[in-house]
Amino acid sequence: MSTPRPAGHALVEALIAQGVHTAFGVPGESYLAVLDGFHQHRDRIRFIACRQEGGAAFMAEAQGKLTGRPGICFVTRGPGATNASIGLHTAFQDSTPLILFVGQVASDQRDREAFQELDYRQVFGPGTLGMAKWVAEVQSADRLPEYVARAFHTALQGRPGPVVLSLPEDMLTVPTTAAVLPRAVPAQAWPAPGGLRDLRSMLLAAQRPFLIAGGSGWDAESAAALQRFAENWQLPVGCGFRFQDTFDNRHPLYAGDVGIGINPKLAERVRQADLVIALGVRLGEMTTSGYTLLQAPRPAQKLVHVHAGPEELGRVYAADLMLQASVASAAKALESLTAPISLPWAEWSAQAHADYEANHAAPAVQPLDLAVVIKTVQRLAPADTVYTNGAGNYSGWLHRYVRYHGLQHHGRTQLACTSGAMGYGVPAAVAAALLYPQRTVVNVAGDGDFLMTGQELATATGYGARKLISLVVDNGSYGTIRMHQEREYPGRVSGSDLFNPDFAALARAYGWQAHFVDATAGFEPAFAAALAASKPTLIHLKLDTDVITSRTTLGAIRDAAQRAGR
Ligand SMILES: Cc1ncc(C[n+]2csc(CCOP(=O)(O)OP(=O)(O)O)c2C)c(N)n1
């Protein structure tokens, strides 16, 4: 029992009890009592007011990725909730714990299609193709702590993901004495001993094994255990799409990222493997190169799939062995599997890493070389720098050239959505800069991508972000779409040209520093100045549209399509 206070205050107390010190959102009159609770407890928790709910939800998603605890987002009813849906979808596809609190119409107005009313259960799922693991409306002030605690457990347990709690306006003002519940400690599923024995036998029978690691739920301990498992068995390790910081990219067993724009040699290696162990990854379309690296539903390779969510096991692939276990416990169990003294695949593993290293060599590009830009960033920026990006071809340079350190070293250093949502990178970077002010954050955005959520530069300025740098790659195009157009309809450009503002001037208007760079030599001084600056910096990178990926040009794609008679 607590002393009576409005349910809105009790909600904020429940968040504090869960260890939350930052929430992201856009205010609404539908949840004034909660905002008042934030005011009441302002010495222990802060509410970051964002400029659009999509940005707020992306920030909460990034919070979930970075902290491993549910990101917290507050939005108002209908328009606020629908704006936030992109962040929910991203959290769902990325298996990121997140709780979206939505102000709801008063209970006595329910089902009249009252002002901005929506039925969140209908809109957001739940389901295995929905946008939330659980959607509920809190009817009773006294049961609010119960709902909040369940929301945390649901977001964290099994396959992590988003939860939506709808909060009727009148419920939030009702006084309650209900005590808040203790911090949620998620239950961890351990792999069954028999399954581990089978996995060991499969390893002993293999000639060309390959490990793909990724997904969510990793922590420093389990990432270190993963590395020891790989070392014990000398396994080549690839990271799933946009989970590149799961395994240390500098390690001699690292083989590269099994994602979009995959190194062709790595793709071939995965196809040639006789045993693939997928640890924590969903084996989605991007990680499997459209379900071709592993043929769906029955791969040519022997497949072991380890995942926390039973609904993911056997969903696409008929794996030879399926283990339901959280990644944290699975990695620790796997490192205890004893390996024989000699293993037949030493050359296979060494070559996998040699292929990864060779993929770092890049032919020079004039006048602005993005490979050099990314390598310069990593050479100058601190080791624990957080890299963020949204969707677009520009991200291919990050995927290829950043050597992410394993998350046992500095926690997560890659914030990038597997959902491929444009606009993710800027808010993710703002969230990282506000949550970890001592760390440097580098966002790389396309010109299309940047302007989807660029208004969150104001949030960064307003809340005092400092070590934040955004590189905007301006090729005057929704380049990814242009690339597909040239491949399918060569020469017929439609809807993919962009008409851009002066990005540097725009950034200055938000109170940022800014530089314009259109040649490689100009980048290093601009980036060094950004690192030394006491406020955020945008670097506008002007790139020729023809430079469409780190491997080919638009012209080459168009010519090939024309030759093929398209
Ligand atoms: C929210 C959202 N809308 C549309 C798309 C489809 N889409 C994928 S990449 C892309 C173009 C990205 O353009 P830009 O940010 O300029 O990067 P570029 O591809 O030119 O490097 C589009 C429109 C998407 N992934 N997400």
The ligand as an SDF file (V2000), in Angstrom:
LIG
                    3D

 26 27  0  0  0  0  0  0  0  0999 V2000
    9.9570    4.8080  -44.1080 C   0  0  0  0  0  0  0  0  0  0  0  0
   10.4050    4.2240  -45.3980 C   0  0  0  0  0  0  0  0  0  0  0  0
    9.8640    4.6750  -46.5480 N   0  0  0  0  0  0  0  0  0  0  0  0
   10.2780    4.1670  -47.7430 C   0  0  0  0  0  0  0  0  0  0  0  0
   11.2250    3.1840  -47.7850 C   0  0  0  0  0  0  0  0  0  0  0  0
   11.6760    2.6050  -49.1300 C   0  0  0  0  0  0  0  0  0  0  0  0
   13.0620    3.0170  -49.3720 N   0  0  0  0  0  0  0  0  0  0  0  0
   14.1090    2.2230  -49.0480 C   0  0  0  0  0  0  0  0  0  0  0  0
   15.5580    2.9290  -49.3400 S   0  0  0  0  0  0  0  0  0  0  0  0
   14.8360    4.3110  -49.9660 C   0  0  0  0  0  0  0  0  0  0  0  0
   15.6560    5.4540  -50.4810 C   0  0  0  0  0  0  0  0  0  0  0  0
   16.6420    5.9720  -49.4800 C   0  0  0  0  0  0  0  0  0  0  0  0
   17.1540    7.1880  -49.9690 O   0  0  0  0  0  0  0  0  0  0  0  0
   18.3300    7.9300  -49.2620 P   0  0  0  0  0  0  0  0  0  0  0  0
   18.0750    8.0690  -47.8200 O   0  0  0  0  0  0  0  0  0  0  0  0
   18.5570    9.2000  -49.9780 O   0  0  0  0  0  0  0  0  0  0  0  0
   19.5710    6.9640  -49.3960 O   0  0  0  0  0  0  0  0  0  0  0  0
   20.2590    6.3720  -50.7210 P   0  0  0  0  0  0  0  0  0  0  0  0
   19.5670    5.1110  -51.0620 O   0  0  0  0  0  0  0  0  0  0  0  0
   20.1680    7.4160  -51.7850 O   0  0  0  0  0  0  0  0  0  0  0  0
   21.6810    6.1140  -50.2990 O   0  0  0  0  0  0  0  0  0  0  0  0
   13.4460    4.2110  -49.9310 C   0  0  0  0  0  0  0  0  0  0  0  0
   12.5310    5.2750  -50.3950 C   0  0  0  0  0  0  0  0  0  0  0  0
   11.7320    2.7270  -46.5430 C   0  0  0  0  0  0  0  0  0  0  0  0
   12.6370    1.7420  -46.4710 N   0  0  0  0  0  0  0  0  0  0  0  0
   11.3300    3.2830  -45.3770 N   0  0  0  0  0  0  0  0  0  0  0  0
  1  2  1  0
  2  3  1  0
  2 26  2  0
  3  4  2  0
  4  5  1  0
  5  6  1  0
  5 24  2  0
  6  7  1  0
  7  8  2  0
  7 22  1  0
  8  9  1  0
  9 10  1  0
 10 11  1  0
 10 22  2  0
 11 12  1  0
 12 13  1  0
 13 14  1  0
 14 15  2  0
 14 16  1  0
 14 17  1  0
 17 18  1  0
 18 19  2  0
 18 20  1  0
 18 21  1  0
 22 23  1  0
 24 25  1  0
 24 26  1  0
M  CHG  1   7   1
M  END
$$$$
